[in-house]
Amino acid sequence: QVQLVESGGGSVQAGGSLKLSCEVYGLKENSLCMGWVRQPPGMQREWVAYIETDDSTRYKDSLKGRFTISQDSTLKMLYLQMNGLRPEDTATYYCAAAWHCSYYSDGGYYFTTAPADFGYWGQGTRVTVSS
């Protein structure tokens, strides 16, 4: 049973930084595609970034340059460094995992960038950015 446990959320003023962490339990070796998904208040979940086992990364275009996803060498700790935070970054941030970071479907090739692509979820950690 895969279990994901986030930490590191909190309140910060605009322009500040936060680093979220996620610990992965239940796997002898982690071969999953690890990612972050966020849900702003009253809005739908949106994908933030993912990282593959070879440390390849992909980001939501609007977050490139401010957010950095990383993992440790054991692949049991996932991180999201968030710099230059803005009020619109206020959300509950979820650590999530999928079997693959890309896949073929209906003749097309897709990247795992939809929240529905992720099958494992943490409980979420709240980030509040004040102006």
Contacts in CASP RR format, 6 or more apart in sequence:
PFRMAT RR
TARGET T0000
AUTHOR 0000-0000-0000
METHOD contacts of the structure
MODEL  1
QVQLVESGGGSVQAGGSLKLSCEVYGLKENSLCMGWVRQPPGMQREWVAY
IETDDSTRYKDSLKGRFTISQDSTLKMLYLQMNGLRPEDTATYYCAAAWH
CSYYSDGGYYFTTAPADFGYWGQGTRVTVSS
1 26 0 8 1.000
2 24 0 8 1.000
2 25 0 8 1.000
2 26 0 8 1.000
2 27 0 8 1.000
2 32 0 8 1.000
2 97 0 8 1.000
2 120 0 8 1.000
3 24 0 8 1.000
3 25 0 8 1.000
3 26 0 8 1.000
3 122 0 8 1.000
4 22 0 8 1.000
4 23 0 8 1.000
4 24 0 8 1.000
4 25 0 8 1.000
4 95 0 8 1.000
4 96 0 8 1.000
4 97 0 8 1.000
4 120 0 8 1.000
4 121 0 8 1.000
4 122 0 8 1.000
5 22 0 8 1.000
5 23 0 8 1.000
5 25 0 8 1.000
5 95 0 8 1.000
5 122 0 8 1.000
5 123 0 8 1.000
6 20 0 8 1.000
6 21 0 8 1.000
6 22 0 8 1.000
6 93 0 8 1.000
6 94 0 8 1.000
6 95 0 8 1.000
6 122 0 8 1.000
6 123 0 8 1.000
6 124 0 8 1.000
6 125 0 8 1.000
7 20 0 8 1.000
7 21 0 8 1.000
7 22 0 8 1.000
7 23 0 8 1.000
7 125 0 8 1.000
8 18 0 8 1.000
8 19 0 8 1.000
8 20 0 8 1.000
8 21 0 8 1.000
8 125 0 8 1.000
9 18 0 8 1.000
9 20 0 8 1.000
9 93 0 8 1.000
9 125 0 8 1.000
9 126 0 8 1.000
9 127 0 8 1.000
10 18 0 8 1.000
10 125 0 8 1.000
10 126 0 8 1.000
10 127 0 8 1.000
10 128 0 8 1.000
11 128 0 8 1.000
11 129 0 8 1.000
11 130 0 8 1.000
12 18 0 8 1.000
12 85 0 8 1.000
12 127 0 8 1.000
12 128 0 8 1.000
12 129 0 8 1.000
12 130 0 8 1.000
13 129 0 8 1.000
13 130 0 8 1.000
13 131 0 8 1.000
14 84 0 8 1.000
14 85 0 8 1.000
14 86 0 8 1.000
14 87 0 8 1.000
14 129 0 8 1.000
14 130 0 8 1.000
14 131 0 8 1.000
15 83 0 8 1.000
15 84 0 8 1.000
15 85 0 8 1.000
15 86 0 8 1.000
15 129 0 8 1.000
16 83 0 8 1.000
16 84 0 8 1.000
16 85 0 8 1.000
16 129 0 8 1.000
17 81 0 8 1.000
17 82 0 8 1.000
17 83 0 8 1.000
17 84 0 8 1.000
17 85 0 8 1.000
18 82 0 8 1.000
18 85 0 8 1.000
18 127 0 8 1.000
19 79 0 8 1.000
19 80 0 8 1.000
19 81 0 8 1.000
19 82 0 8 1.000
20 36 0 8 1.000
20 79 0 8 1.000
20 80 0 8 1.000
20 82 0 8 1.000
20 93 0 8 1.000
20 95 0 8 1.000
20 125 0 8 1.000
20 127 0 8 1.000
21 77 0 8 1.000
21 78 0 8 1.000
21 79 0 8 1.000
22 34 0 8 1.000
22 36 0 8 1.000
22 77 0 8 1.000
22 78 0 8 1.000
22 79 0 8 1.000
22 80 0 8 1.000
22 95 0 8 1.000
22 122 0 8 1.000
23 76 0 8 1.000
23 77 0 8 1.000
23 78 0 8 1.000
24 30 0 8 1.000
24 32 0 8 1.000
24 34 0 8 1.000
24 75 0 8 1.000
24 76 0 8 1.000
24 77 0 8 1.000
24 78 0 8 1.000
24 97 0 8 1.000
27 76 0 8 1.000
29 75 0 8 1.000
30 53 0 8 1.000
30 74 0 8 1.000
30 75 0 8 1.000
30 76 0 8 1.000
31 53 0 8 1.000
31 75 0 8 1.000
32 53 0 8 1.000
32 97 0 8 1.000
32 98 0 8 1.000
32 99 0 8 1.000
32 120 0 8 1.000
33 50 0 8 1.000
33 51 0 8 1.000
33 52 0 8 1.000
33 53 0 8 1.000
33 97 0 8 1.000
33 98 0 8 1.000
33 99 0 8 1.000
33 100 0 8 1.000
33 101 0 8 1.000
33 112 0 8 1.000
34 50 0 8 1.000
34 51 0 8 1.000
34 69 0 8 1.000
34 71 0 8 1.000
34 75 0 8 1.000
34 78 0 8 1.000
34 95 0 8 1.000
34 96 0 8 1.000
34 97 0 8 1.000
35 47 0 8 1.000
35 48 0 8 1.000
35 49 0 8 1.000
35 50 0 8 1.000
35 51 0 8 1.000
35 69 0 8 1.000
35 78 0 8 1.000
35 95 0 8 1.000
35 96 0 8 1.000
35 97 0 8 1.000
35 98 0 8 1.000
35 118 0 8 1.000
36 47 0 8 1.000
36 48 0 8 1.000
36 49 0 8 1.000
36 50 0 8 1.000
36 69 0 8 1.000
36 78 0 8 1.000
36 80 0 8 1.000
36 93 0 8 1.000
36 94 0 8 1.000
36 95 0 8 1.000
36 96 0 8 1.000
37 45 0 8 1.000
37 46 0 8 1.000
37 47 0 8 1.000
37 48 0 8 1.000
37 93 0 8 1.000
37 94 0 8 1.000
37 96 0 8 1.000
37 115 0 8 1.000
37 118 0 8 1.000
37 121 0 8 1.000
38 45 0 8 1.000
38 46 0 8 1.000
38 48 0 8 1.000
38 89 0 8 1.000
38 91 0 8 1.000
38 92 0 8 1.000
38 93 0 8 1.000
38 94 0 8 1.000
38 127 0 8 1.000
39 45 0 8 1.000
39 46 0 8 1.000
39 91 0 8 1.000
39 92 0 8 1.000
39 94 0 8 1.000
40 46 0 8 1.000
40 88 0 8 1.000
40 90 0 8 1.000
40 91 0 8 1.000
41 90 0 8 1.000
41 91 0 8 1.000
44 115 0 8 1.000
45 94 0 8 1.000
45 115 0 8 1.000
46 60 0 8 1.000
46 115 0 8 1.000
47 60 0 8 1.000
47 113 0 8 1.000
47 114 0 8 1.000
47 115 0 8 1.000
48 59 0 8 1.000
48 60 0 8 1.000
48 63 0 8 1.000
48 67 0 8 1.000
48 69 0 8 1.000
48 80 0 8 1.000
48 93 0 8 1.000
49 57 0 8 1.000
49 58 0 8 1.000
49 59 0 8 1.000
49 60 0 8 1.000
49 63 0 8 1.000
49 67 0 8 1.000
49 69 0 8 1.000
49 80 0 8 1.000
50 57 0 8 1.000
50 58 0 8 1.000
50 69 0 8 1.000
50 98 0 8 1.000
50 101 0 8 1.000
50 111 0 8 1.000
50 112 0 8 1.000
50 113 0 8 1.000
51 57 0 8 1.000
51 69 0 8 1.000
51 70 0 8 1.000
51 71 0 8 1.000
51 78 0 8 1.000
52 101 0 8 1.000
53 75 0 8 1.000
55 70 0 8 1.000
55 71 0 8 1.000
56 101 0 8 1.000
57 69 0 8 1.000
58 101 0 8 1.000
58 111 0 8 1.000
58 113 0 8 1.000
59 65 0 8 1.000
59 67 0 8 1.000
59 69 0 8 1.000
60 113 0 8 1.000
65 83 0 8 1.000
66 82 0 8 1.000
66 83 0 8 1.000
66 84 0 8 1.000
66 85 0 8 1.000
67 80 0 8 1.000
67 81 0 8 1.000
67 82 0 8 1.000
67 83 0 8 1.000
68 79 0 8 1.000
68 80 0 8 1.000
68 81 0 8 1.000
68 83 0 8 1.000
69 78 0 8 1.000
69 79 0 8 1.000
69 80 0 8 1.000
69 81 0 8 1.000
70 78 0 8 1.000
70 79 0 8 1.000
70 81 0 8 1.000
71 77 0 8 1.000
71 78 0 8 1.000
71 79 0 8 1.000
72 79 0 8 1.000
78 95 0 8 1.000
80 93 0 8 1.000
82 89 0 8 1.000
82 127 0 8 1.000
85 127 0 8 1.000
85 129 0 8 1.000
86 129 0 8 1.000
87 129 0 8 1.000
87 130 0 8 1.000
87 131 0 8 1.000
88 129 0 8 1.000
89 127 0 8 1.000
89 129 0 8 1.000
90 127 0 8 1.000
90 128 0 8 1.000
90 129 0 8 1.000
91 126 0 8 1.000
91 127 0 8 1.000
92 124 0 8 1.000
92 125 0 8 1.000
92 126 0 8 1.000
92 127 0 8 1.000
93 124 0 8 1.000
93 125 0 8 1.000
93 126 0 8 1.000
93 127 0 8 1.000
94 121 0 8 1.000
94 122 0 8 1.000
94 123 0 8 1.000
94 124 0 8 1.000
95 121 0 8 1.000
95 122 0 8 1.000
95 124 0 8 1.000
96 115 0 8 1.000
96 118 0 8 1.000
96 119 0 8 1.000
96 120 0 8 1.000
96 121 0 8 1.000
96 122 0 8 1.000
97 118 0 8 1.000
97 119 0 8 1.000
97 120 0 8 1.000
98 112 0 8 1.000
98 117 0 8 1.000
98 118 0 8 1.000
98 119 0 8 1.000
98 120 0 8 1.000
99 119 0 8 1.000
100 112 0 8 1.000
101 111 0 8 1.000
101 112 0 8 1.000
102 109 0 8 1.000
102 110 0 8 1.000
102 111 0 8 1.000
102 112 0 8 1.000
103 109 0 8 1.000
103 110 0 8 1.000
103 112 0 8 1.000
104 110 0 8 1.000
112 118 0 8 1.000
END
